[in-house]
Every structure is written in structure tokens, then in C-alpha cells.
Amino acid sequence: MTEPFFDHFAAQANSQPDAPALIWEGEAISYGELAEMAASAHAEIEASSLPEDSPVGIRARKSPEAIALILACLQAQRPFLLPSVELAPETLGKLFAQAGVSRVLEPHGPRSESASLRAIEETPSEDDELSQWPPAGGGEDISFMLTTSGSTGLPKVVPLPAGAVDRFTDWAASQFDIRPGTVVANYAPLNFDLCLLDIWTTLKHGGCVALVDQDRATNGGYLADLITANEVNVLQAVPMLYRLLIDVTREDGRNFPSVKHAITTGDKIPATSLEALPVLFPNGRFYNIYGCTETNDSLIHEFQGLADGQVPTNVPVGQPLPGVRTLIRTEAGEFLDGTGTGELLVWTPFQTRGYLNAALNADRFATHPEAGNGETTYYHSGDVVRRHDDGSLTLEGRADFYVKVRGVRVSTQVVEQAIQEHPDVIEVAVVAVPDELAGKRLHAVLRREPDSKLNSLVLRKHCAERLARTEMPSTIEIVTEPLPKTSTGKIDRKLVLARLEEVTHANG
Amino acid sequence: MDETTAKIKQFIVDEFMPDVSVDELDSDFDLLTGGVVDSLGLLQVVAWLETEFDVGVDDSQLGPESFRTVDAIKTFVDEARGTANAG
């Protein structure tokens, strides 16, 4: 039995009470202060006589109070569901009901008063029949319950055992040298799995978290100032952050010498961004991390020689983290030994035992025999990868990004990749538009560099060298405005498609 | 550039690549491989040729090869007109 997460944090608060734990709105909050806020929240949870062993819900935007509230739940060893606050109230209600939460907690009050919490009046416990709690395998050791992004239907609840969180936070600390004195920027919203690295690894190991205010997450100037002012050492974010920094520093010429580790994750980083990283972070090492909420970080690739122009157009997904196992399953359902493509299956020491709603596990979790003996429950990622001669893996695309164009299977991500390789392209989305005759036809929307003369003919010549006829977009739209993004900073292809269909209807 | 080639280029650009200027479209650019004209686009091209140049397009002639480049389309038009004049 490992030492509970909270004990590690408490030990940091004891040994270095004056060291900064959080930076919020330019102000430092010390380990001592954060521990007091957590203690006060913990006292309120204990006093509110919640049913034993039942989870609580946390509805909170990122703030020091919210972090203190989570610490209090960790101290009480009470499972908690932490969904996105951006979700519709009805969806939130369903999620809380599904998790069987006895109370939804919300932090409140300025720090000067207290870090107290407020139970929200409408507790959803009447919907008992919806409750899926406890998860298969038991709920005793569950700490965080995160949710998937829920691109279709209700987000799935992912309960994480305390041991999984413990192992992950230890790996992350050793990989990125997170310890007292290290400053880690936190870009993602509080409910994201990425916070297990930015926030929770850092607080466990005595570093300082510089919190990005969610409302200013797309303001390049603010982000650059935050990194500079707090001398951030570790930075983990979706590619969008790097693009924002590149754009803002192009104007003022500054760079970020304090950053030692810059991690990109969650989406494919364009080559045009990658090649700018060594200028942005002259002392940095650069990584791509592959992972998902279900398994947490699974594979890592460190870029070598970016400064010398060795910029891969197709970013390798990387090597398994220590203890991580992978399999590649072909379309025929066989496991791939040599080169080829197939769906990536992953098992990690950090993973969930399955969704809270066990009925959802069938498609995603499956047990496969190991070569030696025994068997392992792998997560079916839905990502199609290619294994090359040298054993390295690259992402071919999401299994669900494959569409049929005139009867031929085409990956819209392969098309995006080819377009992205043009040096004047900042970002691109390729969507499949329903077409009476072709089934689907491909439409590409791309944003070009402001001073570029790129047009559809130049781009078609570029693509003709890289793509099959069936992969060639039927229509190409070139814009200079940023493409629409989801709350996670990924290109919102659904919105791109919806806008396109609106225009088509308006014209038709 | 002769008048026929100019008209063909103008049509291709107007219909399929409105963001491109006529000068940029080379007469030997492969319109099919480049994805500019697909099988539906071909029908549009043929319909336009029939009205613009008053040529009949025989189904048997309707192979994509005849429409692969601006040059190929021009050759097709010249030949079709030649046939019409002779007949």
C-alpha cells in the first residue's frame, strides 16, 4: 500500500511552508497557505456528514480554492467526480447522478476569508436508479473521476484508482525533473487529465504551479508574460499554445530561456510550429506525448535536432513509458508483428479499470493473452498507427476519421497531414461532406500565413505529389482567420462541417 | 495565347478555382490528378464546351483523357470543330 497522495502534499507543506505552491493572477500562494485552505475545506466536508464511501461532485473552474477543495477530498480519501464546468446543466446533472454523488461541492469566497465550500442545493440523489456507483472492481480505492471529452453523447466517467495516480505522478516527476524549486505551467482546464502532470505531480513533489486563467487562455501576450514572469521550467499544452506563443513573439522577438521541458500533446503539432520551438525555448527539450483519459500518458517521443532543422513532418508517437505495453491490431483482427498499420491497443500502470458505466467497456477494453502467460486488459484507443522498419510508430489517424469517397476508404487526417506539409499553411481541417453521388466528398479549409500568396492551384500541385486521386479534396477554401477551436484547443471539425452545411443550405 | 485557350482557362478558373488568376494556370497542368476537375466537373466542362463552341460531344469521345489539360481540351475543341466544318 503506497502512501496516500495527500500525505505527500502535507509533507511538502511541513518541510517548506513558505515555498510557493501556486501562482494565481500574479500572486504566490505558499504551501502553508494552501494547506490551511485545504484543512478548512476538509473540516467542512467532515462536518457535513456525507454518507460514508459515497462520491462527491466538484463543480469548479480553475482557482486556488478549487485546488484546495480537491486536496480536501484527497485527504478525506473520498472519490470525487470532476467534470467540465462548461457542460450544460442537464448533462452535469446526469453525470453527477451516474456517479451516485451525495453532494455537489463548489468552492467559494476570496482566499482572505476562507477556503470554505458550499454544497449546491439541488442534489441529484433522487435519481438513484441512474447511479452506476461503485465501478466494477470496487470503489474503495478510487480518487479522481474524470470524464472523456464526450464528442458524441454523454461524456464517459473514468474512475482512477489512487494507485494509478500515484504511479503516474511519480513517473512524471522523474521524467521532467519536478521537485522543490521547479515551476510548472498549467494550461489545461482543471478537469483535464493533463492536470495530473501540471498540477498534481507538481504539488506532490514540492514544485510551484503557475496557473493559466481559463478566460485568457487564447491571449498570446498574457501567456508569454506568465512564462517570463514566473520563469516557468516545464510547459505542457496542446499545439495551440505554441502557435499563440510563436505569433506573439514574432512581433516582439522575445524568447523563453527558463523553459527546460516543452511538451506538446492532445493533437498533432504542425511542422511549422515545431521548427520554431528551438527559437522560442533556447534551453528546451521537446516532447510529444500520446495518451488519453482512460490510460493517461502512454507513449513519449523526444524530438532530436529540431534546432538543426530535423523537423519530422509526421510526428512519431514515441516509445512506451516505463511499464506500458502496446499491441497493434490489424483490420483483420490479428496482432501485428512487423511493419504495417492497425489500431493501437494500450495498457498502462496508470489506467482506469474501466468506465463507471461498465456497459460501455465492451467496445473499449478487452483482455488479451500475453506472450509469457496470463492476460492483460488493454484499452482500444481507436487510433490507427503505422509501425515502420525501425520499430517506430506514427499516427495514421483516428479509426473514426476514415470516410468512404467514391467507395474508397480515405483518412481525412492523412489529407490534412499532406496539406499541413506546405510551408505556408498554419492549420487545416479536412471534412467529409455528404454528397449524393460520391457518398462523401472532401472539403479542405486552411489558414495560410498572413503574407503568403498560397492559392488553391498551388496547393493542388503540392497535394498531387503526396495524395492519391481519391484523397484530393474536391473543394479548397483558403482563409486568413484562425479556424474554430473546441474548448480543448483542438480544431473544431464538427463546427467547420456545420458552417459548411449552413452555407450550402443557404445557397441551395 | 490563342482565343480558345484563353476562354478555356477563364472557364476553368471561374468554375473550379475562383481564387486563382488565369495567368497561373499552365496549359499543361493536369486538371484530373490535381483534383480540379472530377467526374462531375467533367460533365460541367462538356456542357460548357457544347454551348460555347457549338460542338457536339459524342459519348464515345467522352474519355477523361480528352480533358486532362487545357491543351487537351483545346485540341478536342479544334478537332470537333474541324469535323463539324468538314461535315
Interface residues (C-beta under 8 A of the other chain):
Chain A: L437 A438 N455 S456 L457 V458 R460 K461 C463 A464 R469 M472 P473 S474 I478
Chain B: M17 D19 V20 E24 L25 F29 D30 L32 T33 G34 G35 V36 D38 L40
